[in-house]
Amino acid sequence: MPLQSFEPTASAEEIAAVTRKDGAAVVTGLASGGIVDSIADELRGYFDSHSHSHSPKSRNDFTGQNTNRCHVVLGESPTSTELIAHDMLMAVADEILLPYCESYQIGSLTAIEINPGQKAQELHRNDSMYPVHIPGLETQISCMWALTEFTEENGATHVAPGRHRPISSGLYADLSHSEPAVMPKGSTLFYLGSTPHGGGENRSNESSIGLINTYSLGWLRQEVNQCLNVSIDLVHSLDERMRRLLGYTTHYKLGGHLGKYFGNDASFLDKGNYAQHYRPHSPGSLGEE
């Protein structure tokens, strides 16, 4: 089953419907070349100083012997917020996740550089960390941004379209065939947490660079604790949408809040002012009227 591709003018409803049905979908040319080039340039220093040749002991077959990874994307690339909170990405995530939660959050942010000679990664699911699987309920959606062109030769992400449905139902899924997400720079691959996927083999002479954003239901624990992974000074500089995505808010349902905070740091977004009577009334306090 080939991957379906959409133009940036497609609606979020169309993209989400195909992503639900096939487990993945590509949107070509969603971000400008200037934005993705800026992000790749901002990540260059980190990749070079943390390359596979500098830290061979931290490498394994799953993460990639010839693959560079950056898990502190916001700290290295201020421009990355343009893609992490992209309007189309948020609209598709709304369609996939909001039926099962009041709000969702970033699960992880990872920039990946697949270098020449890297072997194909084993197909895997992002939602396997959660011990509960309910048929029809998706706990995550992921987005792979192509910061360089993705080709079958340079390690484009492989997905197994349609194989998420039997896996979600606890049935056997044949993973002997997968499709490469071949796409131009600035495009994005949407795929569900239940969709088998993996990095491709890089048989070319150039590296490929991608940015992976995962988003999970707001009542689940994040794969990476973003409140600790991103410095508080940086959080103070981010807008409200980004702070909500990082987890600086509560998840409200049926009269109860998850993730309460009774301090007075104005980074936290106080839904419903539930803590206004508990916080000190000081300049910048969220409890201040």
Phi, psi and omega in degrees: 000114180289155176286138176275140179244147179234154170279160180299341180280353179295156180277154177298327180296318178296313182296317181294322181297317178290322178298320177296317185287313185262344183093348182196158176200151180250139171241118185273144173060035184283331179242150182287155178298327179296318181293311183291326176295320179297317180295315179299320178295319180294330180276345187303315181298319179294314179301318182292322182276346179237033185289167180299333179283338180272334184224063184296333183291339181272001184266150172212175185295330182283311181284340174108120179291331181242035181237134175260138181229141175236120181257002179243056189300313183296326179290332182264330187229094177301328182291342184299339178300334179298330180261327182296323181245033180300140185302316180294319179300314180296322181294320177292318177299322176304314182296320185279320191257326187295340173298343186241005180202167177276331177201157179241175187215163173292130173271315179200156175229121183219129171260137186229133173243114179265115186268160177307137180093351179291131178281164179295141178278147176298138177295138183208170177247144178282338184271005184291347178288339180269130188281358183240133177231119181248118181308130179091345180258122176261126180272341185215157163223142181240158181221118176258112178270133176273105177277345169229173175297138176256119178236166178295334183276331187259015173102025178307142179303135176258140174229158177250088184301137177082348184279352179288333184292309177295325179297316180296335179265006178079019182257166179289139177234130178282115182251025183284346180229137176221163182244133176282139177274076179286125184199151179287163177305138181091357178270170179219147176251117172270135174209149184283160176298335181270359184275123176295134182204169177184158177293144181274170177283136177263102180260010183262188178256006181230154178277161171241144184235132178225157176241120181256121172249128172246145181230134184234163178305142186294343180263007175261158174284141179291147175298318176239127181290098186290335179292338175258331184285335180249127183299146182295329177297320178291320179302320181300336182270354185270155180282176186297319181300315181295321180294322176297316181296325179288340178114010181275055179196178177255164169253119186253131177203131174053039175086001182238151179248136170255139177083036182296152177219126184252013176277191184236021176286123186290356175293330183282135182261111189271098179292124176073009181051039184297336185252013187298333181273355182253340184271146176294138180273093180227161180306130181088355180289141178286342180279353183284134180276000000 
